[in-house]
Amino acid sequence: MAFETSINNGIAEMVFCKPPVNAFDSKEWAAIAAHINALGQDDSVHVIVIRADGKGFCAGVDIKELAADSTKIVAVNKGNYDTFEAIHRNPKPVIVALHGFVLGGGIGISGAADIIVASDCARFGVPEVDRGAMGGGAHLQRMFPVQKVRYMYFTGEFIDAQEAYRLGAVERVVPKDELRDVALSIAAKIAEKSSPMIQLAKEALTGIEDGDLEVKYRWEQGFTLQAYTEGDSQEARDAFVEKRDASFSE
């Protein structure tokens, strides 16, 4: 199983546990989305915390699956879309606790969430262009300013937790060994409140956001599919799997 879940005192704690890097294939993304939706419909759950074991929070999609069969991009796209929507549109608040690398699908999860807590070792990146894909911009832009998003997207460079905090995306930056406790303490404050009132508050806040996140992401996914028709896209995936530099056409 790619994740484990426990529910205590109104807090659902979902933990990614697919070593070594929490990169999920199309079936696993579908399962994650379905489970988050189910938690949202569970009356015993007042707030959801998503965190991870391993080297980092989430490395996104399983590139090896796509390198072996590029047609899987349709199922992967759907799994990503459904997961991010399940978080963003979930009736319950979703807190993410991030450590290590936060890439690709990890960015989508973070950008869809209500509250972000990060360890001081967290690093955010969108290396999609270097992997022959698109995606992540809509959710990244929910976290960071437009020009910062474009810089990260075009260069593939990472930013650290302190920079993410400075830019307003992260609620707190804490030592890694305190990350879970801090996330759960925030969740406990929310869980103590009236769940119907919190659900109304989330629905209201989501409704007044500028633009429709899911529509924006669906627009991006069209370009992801187009990218996969380019020869450079397959070369980028092959180079990543084979651990070599890519050789692109002129």
ABEGO torsion letter per residue (X at the ends): XABBBBBBGGBBBBBBBBOAAGBBBAAAAAAAAAAAAAAAABAABABBBBBBBEABABAEBBAAAAAABAAAAAAAAAAAAAAAAAAAABABBBBBBBBEBBBEAAAAAAAABABBBBBAABBBBBAAAAAGBBEGAAAAAAABBAAAAAAAAAAGBBBBAAAAAAAGABABBBBAAAAAAAAAAAAAAAAABBAAAAAAAAAAAAAABBEBAAAAAAAAAAAAAAAAABAAAAAAAAAAAAGBBBBBBX
